[in-house]
Amino acid sequence: MPAPATIDEYIAAAPAEVQPVLQAIRATIRQAAPLAQERISYRMPAFFQGKKALVYFGAFKQHVGLYPPVRQPSLLAQVARYAGPKGNLQFPLSEPMPHALISQIVRARLQEVAATAVK
């Protein structure tokens, strides 16, 4: 299957029952980072602030993955139950998506990106 060119194409290619979940995650990220640019990167939906990636998300059989790994000490306890390989997060499709936590992660990533831009 060819790589999607847009987030809309990515979501449209997902199973019908997962599409609303992906749309809601997209809206959550958009609300937390209204100036971020949407694109496809590594064949997944991604949001960039300037040249830096904020977050990626992707649909899998049992979960939605969120990348990159969370490193903010204030969030580590909250994300521990969702920790996957290499620090990525795995939100089970069988549970409600933790949109408030996703917002916190995106806002923390915005701060990280802004801090690296100053250096």
Backbone as JSON Lines, residues from 0, in Angstrom:
{"i":0,"aa":"M","n":[0.84,-1.17,0.0],"ca":[0.0,0.0,0.0],"c":[0.9,1.24,0.0]}
{"i":1,"aa":"P","n":[0.58,2.24,-0.84],"ca":[1.42,3.44,-0.87],"c":[1.3,4.24,0.43]}
{"i":2,"aa":"A","n":[2.34,4.97,0.73],"ca":[2.35,5.8,1.94],"c":[1.33,6.92,1.77]}
{"i":3,"aa":"P","n":[0.59,7.23,2.83],"ca":[-0.36,8.33,2.74],"c":[0.38,9.66,2.58]}
{"i":4,"aa":"A","n":[-0.22,10.58,1.86],"ca":[0.4,11.89,1.65],"c":[-0.06,12.9,2.68]}
{"i":5,"aa":"T","n":[-1.22,12.64,3.3],"ca":[-1.77,13.57,4.28],"c":[-2.32,12.8,5.48]}
{"i":6,"aa":"I","n":[-2.58,13.52,6.55],"ca":[-3.19,12.89,7.72],"c":[-4.61,12.43,7.37]}
{"i":7,"aa":"D","n":[-5.32,13.19,6.56],"ca":[-6.65,12.75,6.13],"c":[-6.58,11.4,5.43]}
{"i":8,"aa":"E","n":[-5.6,11.21,4.55],"ca":[-5.44,9.92,3.86],"c":[-5.1,8.81,4.85]}
{"i":9,"aa":"Y","n":[-4.24,9.11,5.81],"ca":[-3.86,8.11,6.81],"c":[-5.1,7.65,7.57]}
{"i":10,"aa":"I","n":[-5.89,8.6,8.04],"ca":[-7.08,8.26,8.83],"c":[-8.08,7.5,7.97]}
{"i":11,"aa":"A","n":[-8.26,7.92,6.73],"ca":[-9.22,7.24,5.84],"c":[-8.82,5.8,5.57]}
{"i":12,"aa":"A","n":[-7.53,5.49,5.63],"ca":[-7.06,4.13,5.38],"c":[-7.18,3.24,6.62]}
{"i":13,"aa":"A","n":[-7.43,3.83,7.78],"ca":[-7.56,3.05,9.02],"c":[-8.92,2.36,9.05]}
{"i":14,"aa":"P","n":[-9.04,1.31,9.87],"ca":[-10.35,0.66,10.01],"c":[-11.42,1.67,10.44]}
{"i":15,"aa":"A","n":[-12.62,1.49,9.95],"ca":[-13.71,2.45,10.2],"c":[-13.92,2.73,11.68]}
{"i":16,"aa":"E","n":[-13.8,1.72,12.51],"ca":[-14.04,1.92,13.94],"c":[-12.92,2.7,14.63]}
{"i":17,"aa":"V","n":[-11.76,2.79,14.01],"ca":[-10.61,3.5,14.58],"c":[-10.55,4.95,14.07]}
{"i":18,"aa":"Q","n":[-11.16,5.21,12.95],"ca":[-11.1,6.56,12.37],"c":[-11.56,7.66,13.33]}
{"i":19,"aa":"P","n":[-12.69,7.5,14.04],"ca":[-13.09,8.57,14.97],"c":[-12.08,8.77,16.11]}
{"i":20,"aa":"V","n":[-11.44,7.7,16.53],"ca":[-10.42,7.8,17.59],"c":[-9.25,8.63,17.08]}
{"i":21,"aa":"L","n":[-8.81,8.35,15.87],"ca":[-7.69,9.1,15.29],"c":[-8.06,10.56,15.06]}
{"i":22,"aa":"Q","n":[-9.28,10.82,14.61],"ca":[-9.72,12.2,14.41],"c":[-9.73,12.95,15.74]}
{"i":23,"aa":"A","n":[-10.17,12.29,16.8],"ca":[-10.22,12.93,18.12],"c":[-8.82,13.22,18.64]}
{"i":24,"aa":"I","n":[-7.89,12.3,18.42],"ca":[-6.5,12.54,18.83],"c":[-5.92,13.7,18.04]}
{"i":25,"aa":"R","n":[-6.18,13.72,16.76],"ca":[-5.72,14.83,15.92],"c":[-6.26,16.16,16.44]}
{"i":26,"aa":"A","n":[-7.55,16.21,16.77],"ca":[-8.16,17.43,17.28],"c":[-7.56,17.83,18.63]}
{"i":27,"aa":"T","n":[-7.27,16.86,19.47],"ca":[-6.65,17.13,20.77],"c":[-5.28,17.76,20.58]}
{"i":28,"aa":"I","n":[-4.49,17.19,19.68],"ca":[-3.15,17.73,19.42],"c":[-3.27,19.13,18.81]}
{"i":29,"aa":"R","n":[-4.16,19.3,17.87],"ca":[-4.37,20.6,17.22],"c":[-4.76,21.66,18.24]}
{"i":30,"aa":"Q","n":[-5.62,21.31,19.19],"ca":[-6.05,22.26,20.22],"c":[-4.88,22.65,21.12]}
{"i":31,"aa":"A","n":[-4.03,21.7,21.46],"ca":[-2.89,21.96,22.34],"c":[-1.77,22.7,21.62]}
{"i":32,"aa":"A","n":[-1.68,22.52,20.31],"ca":[-0.61,23.14,19.51],"c":[-1.21,23.74,18.24]}
{"i":33,"aa":"P","n":[-1.96,24.83,18.37],"ca":[-2.69,25.36,17.21],"c":[-1.8,25.86,16.07]}
{"i":34,"aa":"L","n":[-0.54,26.18,16.34],"ca":[0.34,26.67,15.29],"c":[1.18,25.56,14.65]}
{"i":35,"aa":"A","n":[1.06,24.36,15.15],"ca":[1.85,23.25,14.62],"c":[1.39,22.9,13.2]}
{"i":36,"aa":"Q","n":[2.34,22.43,12.42],"ca":[2.08,22.02,11.04],"c":[1.86,20.52,11.0]}
{"i":37,"aa":"E","n":[0.83,20.11,10.29],"ca":[0.55,18.69,10.11],"c":[1.33,18.18,8.91]}
{"i":38,"aa":"R","n":[1.83,16.97,9.04],"ca":[2.46,16.3,7.9],"c":[2.55,14.8,8.17]}
{"i":39,"aa":"I","n":[2.94,14.08,7.17],"ca":[3.23,12.65,7.32],"c":[4.74,12.53,7.41]}
{"i":40,"aa":"S","n":[5.21,11.81,8.41],"ca":[6.63,11.57,8.59],"c":[6.77,10.15,9.12]}
{"i":41,"aa":"Y","n":[7.7,9.41,8.59],"ca":[7.85,7.99,8.92],"c":[6.54,7.23,8.7]}
{"i":42,"aa":"R","n":[5.77,7.66,7.69],"ca":[4.5,7.03,7.31],"c":[3.42,7.18,8.37]}
{"i":43,"aa":"M","n":[3.6,8.13,9.29],"ca":[2.62,8.37,10.35],"c":[2.24,9.85,10.4]}
{"i":44,"aa":"P","n":[1.05,10.14,10.94],"ca":[0.7,11.54,11.18],"c":[1.68,12.16,12.18]}
{"i":45,"aa":"A","n":[2.08,13.39,11.88],"ca":[3.03,14.09,12.74],"c":[2.66,15.56,12.8]}
{"i":46,"aa":"F","n":[3.02,16.18,13.91],"ca":[2.85,17.61,14.09],"c":[4.22,18.21,14.35]}
{"i":47,"aa":"F","n":[4.56,19.25,13.62],"ca":[5.85,19.91,13.74],"c":[5.65,21.36,14.16]}
{"i":48,"aa":"Q","n":[6.55,21.82,15.0],"ca":[6.62,23.23,15.36],"c":[7.93,23.73,14.77]}
{"i":49,"aa":"G","n":[7.84,24.52,13.73],"ca":[9.05,24.89,13.01],"c":[9.63,23.65,12.37]}
{"i":50,"aa":"K","n":[10.91,23.41,12.59],"ca":[11.57,22.22,12.02],"c":[11.58,21.04,12.96]}
{"i":51,"aa":"K","n":[11.06,21.21,14.17],"ca":[11.11,20.15,15.2],"c":[9.78,19.4,15.29]}
{"i":52,"aa":"A","n":[9.88,18.1,15.37],"ca":[8.69,17.27,15.56],"c":[8.19,17.4,17.0]}
{"i":53,"aa":"L","n":[6.9,17.64,17.14],"ca":[6.29,17.64,18.46],"c":[5.87,16.22,18.83]}
{"i":54,"aa":"V","n":[4.95,15.67,18.04],"ca":[4.46,14.32,18.29],"c":[4.09,13.64,16.97]}
{"i":55,"aa":"Y","n":[4.13,12.33,17.03],"ca":[3.65,11.45,15.97],"c":[2.59,10.57,16.62]}
{"i":56,"aa":"F","n":[1.63,10.12,15.82],"ca":[0.72,9.1,16.34],"c":[0.42,8.11,15.23]}
{"i":57,"aa":"G","n":[0.06,6.9,15.64],"ca":[-0.21,5.87,14.65],"c":[-1.16,4.82,15.18]}
{"i":58,"aa":"A","n":[-1.96,4.28,14.29],"ca":[-2.92,3.24,14.65],"c":[-2.3,1.86,14.46]}
{"i":59,"aa":"F","n":[-2.51,1.01,15.43],"ca":[-2.07,-0.37,15.39],"c":[-3.26,-1.26,15.73]}
{"i":60,"aa":"K","n":[-3.1,-2.56,15.67],"ca":[-4.24,-3.46,15.88],"c":[-4.91,-3.27,17.24]}
{"i":61,"aa":"Q","n":[-4.12,-3.13,18.28],"ca":[-4.66,-3.08,19.63],"c":[-4.55,-1.72,20.32]}
{"i":62,"aa":"H","n":[-3.81,-0.8,19.69],"ca":[-3.56,0.47,20.37],"c":[-3.27,1.6,19.38]}
{"i":63,"aa":"V","n":[-3.23,2.8,19.93],"ca":[-2.71,3.96,19.2],"c":[-1.39,4.3,19.84]}
{"i":64,"aa":"G","n":[-0.35,4.42,19.03],"ca":[0.97,4.78,19.53],"c":[1.17,6.28,19.47]}
{"i":65,"aa":"L","n":[1.88,6.81,20.46],"ca":[2.23,8.22,20.5],"c":[3.72,8.32,20.73]}
{"i":66,"aa":"Y","n":[4.38,9.14,19.93],"ca":[5.83,9.27,19.94],"c":[6.17,10.75,19.97]}
{"i":67,"aa":"P","n":[7.3,11.21,20.35],"ca":[8.47,10.49,20.87],"c":[8.27,10.15,22.34]}
{"i":68,"aa":"P","n":[9.26,9.49,22.94],"ca":[9.15,9.14,24.36],"c":[8.98,10.39,25.22]}
{"i":69,"aa":"V","n":[8.21,10.22,26.29],"ca":[8.0,11.31,27.26],"c":[9.19,11.31,28.22]}
{"i":70,"aa":"R","n":[9.8,12.46,28.38],"ca":[10.97,12.59,29.26],"c":[10.73,13.57,30.41]}
{"i":71,"aa":"Q","n":[9.62,14.28,30.38],"ca":[9.34,15.27,31.39],"c":[9.06,14.58,32.73]}
{"i":72,"aa":"P","n":[9.87,14.87,33.75],"ca":[9.69,14.22,35.04],"c":[8.27,14.36,35.59]}
{"i":73,"aa":"S","n":[7.64,15.49,35.35],"ca":[6.3,15.71,35.89],"c":[5.24,14.82,35.24]}
{"i":74,"aa":"L","n":[5.54,14.23,34.09],"ca":[4.57,13.37,33.4],"c":[4.88,11.89,33.49]}
{"i":75,"aa":"L","n":[6.06,11.53,33.96],"ca":[6.47,10.12,33.92],"c":[5.52,9.19,34.67]}
{"i":76,"aa":"A","n":[5.05,9.6,35.83],"ca":[4.15,8.74,36.6],"c":[2.82,8.57,35.87]}
{"i":77,"aa":"Q","n":[2.35,9.63,35.23],"ca":[1.06,9.57,34.53],"c":[1.1,8.69,33.29]}
{"i":78,"aa":"V","n":[2.25,8.64,32.62],"ca":[2.34,7.85,31.39],"c":[2.84,6.43,31.61]}
{"i":79,"aa":"A","n":[3.24,6.11,32.83],"ca":[3.86,4.81,33.11],"c":[2.99,3.63,32.65]}
{"i":80,"aa":"R","n":[1.7,3.7,32.86],"ca":[0.84,2.57,32.5],"c":[0.71,2.39,30.98]}
{"i":81,"aa":"Y","n":[1.08,3.41,30.22],"ca":[1.0,3.35,28.77],"c":[2.35,3.11,28.1]}
{"i":82,"aa":"A","n":[3.4,2.95,28.9],"ca":[4.76,2.83,28.36],"c":[4.89,1.6,27.47]}
{"i":83,"aa":"G","n":[5.46,1.83,26.3],"ca":[5.72,0.76,25.35],"c":[7.21,0.63,25.13]}
{"i":84,"aa":"P","n":[7.6,-0.13,24.14],"ca":[9.02,-0.3,23.84],"c":[9.67,1.05,23.5]}
{"i":85,"aa":"K","n":[10.87,1.2,23.93],"ca":[11.68,2.39,23.63],"c":[11.04,3.69,24.12]}
{"i":86,"aa":"G","n":[10.14,3.6,25.09],"ca":[9.58,4.8,25.68],"c":[8.38,5.39,24.98]}
{"i":87,"aa":"N","n":[7.99,4.83,23.82],"ca":[6.78,5.33,23.18],"c":[5.57,4.97,24.02]}
{"i":88,"aa":"L","n":[4.45,5.6,23.76],"ca":[3.24,5.32,24.53],"c":[2.27,4.5,23.69]}
{"i":89,"aa":"Q","n":[1.55,3.61,24.35],"ca":[0.56,2.77,23.69],"c":[-0.76,2.92,24.43]}
{"i":90,"aa":"F","n":[-1.72,3.59,23.78],"ca":[-3.04,3.78,24.35],"c":[-3.96,2.69,23.8]}
{"i":91,"aa":"P","n":[-4.41,1.76,24.65],"ca":[-5.24,0.65,24.18],"c":[-6.53,1.15,23.53]}
{"i":92,"aa":"L","n":[-6.88,0.56,22.4],"ca":[-8.13,0.91,21.73],"c":[-9.34,0.43,22.51]}
{"i":93,"aa":"S","n":[-9.14,-0.48,23.43],"ca":[-10.24,-1.01,24.24],"c":[-10.6,-0.09,25.41]}
{"i":94,"aa":"E","n":[-9.86,1.01,25.56],"ca":[-10.1,1.95,26.66],"c":[-10.34,3.34,26.09]}
{"i":95,"aa":"P","n":[-10.99,4.21,26.87],"ca":[-11.12,5.6,26.41],"c":[-9.74,6.25,26.26]}
{"i":96,"aa":"M","n":[-9.58,7.06,25.23],"ca":[-8.31,7.75,25.02],"c":[-8.13,8.83,26.1]}
{"i":97,"aa":"P","n":[-6.93,8.93,26.65],"ca":[-6.66,9.94,27.69],"c":[-6.33,11.3,27.06]}
{"i":98,"aa":"H","n":[-7.35,11.97,26.54],"ca":[-7.12,13.21,25.81],"c":[-6.47,14.3,26.67]}
{"i":99,"aa":"A","n":[-6.83,14.38,27.93],"ca":[-6.21,15.39,28.8],"c":[-4.71,15.12,28.92]}
{"i":100,"aa":"L","n":[-4.33,13.87,29.04],"ca":[-2.92,13.51,29.14],"c":[-2.2,13.81,27.81]}
{"i":101,"aa":"I","n":[-2.83,13.5,26.71],"ca":[-2.23,13.8,25.4],"c":[-1.99,15.31,25.29]}
{"i":102,"aa":"S","n":[-2.94,16.11,25.72],"ca":[-2.76,17.57,25.7],"c":[-1.57,17.99,26.55]}
{"i":103,"aa":"Q","n":[-1.45,17.42,27.72],"ca":[-0.31,17.74,28.6],"c":[1.01,17.38,27.93]}
{"i":104,"aa":"I","n":[1.05,16.24,27.28],"ca":[2.26,15.79,26.6],"c":[2.62,16.77,25.48]}
{"i":105,"aa":"V","n":[1.64,17.16,24.7],"ca":[1.9,18.08,23.59],"c":[2.38,19.43,24.11]}
{"i":106,"aa":"R","n":[1.74,19.94,25.16],"ca":[2.18,21.23,25.73],"c":[3.6,21.13,26.28]}
{"i":107,"aa":"A","n":[3.93,20.0,26.9],"ca":[5.3,19.8,27.4],"c":[6.29,19.74,26.24]}
{"i":108,"aa":"R","n":[5.9,19.08,25.14],"ca":[6.77,19.03,23.97],"c":[6.97,20.42,23.36]}
{"i":109,"aa":"L","n":[5.93,21.24,23.37],"ca":[6.06,22.63,22.89],"c":[7.11,23.37,23.7]}
{"i":110,"aa":"Q","n":[7.1,23.17,25.01],"ca":[8.09,23.82,25.87],"c":[9.49,23.31,25.56]}
{"i":111,"aa":"E","n":[9.63,22.0,25.36],"ca":[10.94,21.43,25.02],"c":[11.47,22.0,23.71]}
{"i":112,"aa":"V","n":[10.61,22.04,22.71],"ca":[11.01,22.55,21.4],"c":[11.41,24.03,21.51]}
{"i":113,"aa":"A","n":[10.64,24.81,22.24],"ca":[10.95,26.23,22.41],"c":[12.28,26.41,23.14]}
{"i":114,"aa":"A","n":[12.55,25.55,24.12],"ca":[13.8,25.65,24.87],"c":[15.0,25.32,23.99]}
{"i":115,"aa":"T","n":[14.86,24.37,23.08],"ca":[15.99,24.02,22.2],"c":[16.18,25.08,21.13]}
{"i":116,"aa":"A","n":[15.13,25.79,20.76],"ca":[15.25,26.84,19.75],"c":[16.03,28.04,20.27]}
{"i":117,"aa":"V","n":[16.01,28.24,21.59],"ca":[16.69,29.37,22.2],"c":[18.2,29.14,22.25]}
{"i":118,"aa":"K","n":[18.61,27.89,22.31],"ca":[20.04,27.57,22.46],"c":[20.84,27.9,21.24]}
